[in-house]
Amino acid sequence: MTDWLPRQLEICERYGASFLPSSDPEKVGIARNTTLRPLNGLRHPPESGTSGWYLWGGRELSQSPDFFQALHISHLEETCPMAMPFLGLAPGWRFLVDGDQVDVWFDPTLLQTGIR
């Protein structure tokens, strides 16, 4: 298993984000379509054993209640390694990765409850 901490700290420093690690036994919400590009991620405040992260692939974010599945952080490196460097970003942050294009930005609406 890779030590992602140095890369996560680097990402936070580069974008001026606070660092809040994600680790087991926390879970992420992950869509089955994470093989599609671009890879998208957003983070709400953690609660009830979740990290607050939601990950999906492609241009569309479905509103279907079964779009996301729960996955423990420990399985994410195998399932979606491209997301690992970003998991230290604090709640309110988003990322998009598409080949060499990487966008990271703060979205204050993610700090409101009930919004994806």
N, C-alpha and C positions, 0 to 999 in steps of 0.2 A: 504494500500500500504506500502511495506517495505521500510525502509530507507537504501538504498544500499551504501551510501557514505562511511561509515567506512570500509566496506568490499572492496570497490573499491580502497580506499587509501592503505589498507593493501596489496592488490595484487600488486599495483604499487611499493610500498616500497620493497616487497619481491623480485621482479624481476629487480629492479633498473630502472623502467620506469618513465617517466614524466607523470603527471596526467593531463588529459584534459577531463572534464566531458562531458557526452552526456545527453541531456535533451530535453523535449518537447519545441518547436514544431519540433525539428529535427526528421529525419527519418533514418531508417536502411534499407538496402537491405536484405531481408530474403527469403530463399528458402522454398518451400512447404515441403521439406523433413527434416525439423529440428527435427523430431521425430526419425530419424535414428541416429546411433552412429558410429563414434565419432561426437561430435558437434564441428564444426570449425568456427572460426571467424577471420577476418582480418580487419585492419583499414587503409584506405586511408585518406589523408587530407580532412577535411570537406569542402563542397562547396554547394552553392545553396539550403540551407535548409536541407542538409543531414549531418549526423554525421560522415560519412566516413566508417561506419561499414557495413560489409557483413557477413551474417551468413548462414550456411548450415550444413546438416547432411550427414553422410556417408563418404566414402573414395574418391569419385569422385566429382570434381568441374566442372559442366557443363559450356560450352561456349555458350549455347543457350541464345539468347537475352531475353527470357522470364523466365529464371531460377529464377531470383530474383524479388520479389515484394516489393514495398515501404510500410513501416509500421512505424507509429509514435512510438517514444520511450515509450510513456505512455501505449501502448498496449503490449509492449514486455514482461513485467512481467507475464502477463497471457499466452502469446503465447510461450515464450521460457525463462522461469525463470533461467535456467542454465547459460545463457549468462550474466545475470545482474552483477555479481561480476567483470566482465572483462571490462565493458564499460567505465571505467575511463582510460584505457590504451591509450596513445597518438598515433597519426598516426605513422605507421611503425611497429606496434606490431601485433602479431598473437597469437591465443590460440587454443588448442585442448583439449577437455574433453571427456574421455571415462571411465565411472565408476570412480574408484579411481585414474586413471591416468590423470594428468593435466600437460600439456606442455604449456609454454609461452615463446615466443622468438621474437627478433627484426628482421625484414626483411626490409632492406633499399630499396629494389626494390618497396615496396609499396608507397614510397614517390615520385616515378616517376609517371607521369600522364598516364592514359590509360592501366594500368596493374592491373589485378585481382590476 
